[in-house]
Amino acid sequence: MDNFGSVILFEVVLIFGGVLLFAWWQLRDLRKEREKDLKKIAQELQPDT
């Protein structure tokens, strides 16, 4: 096995895909937390009736 180019390429694609998936997951989580905080602030600002 003198040619490891395809294996290296496969690993690079897997690592890059994993990084992209992780970044997407973190951004999704941040957006959910931001929306939850905005709902909490809006609920606190509403006058009690």
ZIWO-V335952 format. One record per backbone hydrogen bond with DSSP energy under -0.5 kcal/mol. CO is the residue of the C=O (numbers start at 1). NH is the residue of the N-H. If there is no record, write none. Layout:
BEGIN
co:CO nh:NH
co:CO nh:NH
END
This chain:
BEGIN
co:2 nh:4
co:4 nh:8
co:5 nh:9
co:6 nh:10
co:7 nh:11
co:8 nh:12
co:9 nh:13
co:10 nh:14
co:11 nh:15
co:12 nh:16
co:13 nh:17
co:14 nh:18
co:15 nh:19
co:16 nh:20
co:17 nh:21
co:18 nh:22
co:19 nh:23
co:20 nh:24
co:21 nh:25
co:22 nh:26
co:23 nh:27
co:24 nh:28
co:25 nh:29
co:26 nh:30
co:27 nh:31
co:28 nh:32
co:29 nh:33
co:30 nh:34
co:31 nh:35
co:32 nh:36
co:33 nh:37
co:34 nh:38
co:35 nh:39
co:36 nh:40
co:37 nh:41
co:38 nh:42
co:39 nh:43
co:40 nh:44
co:41 nh:45
co:42 nh:46
END
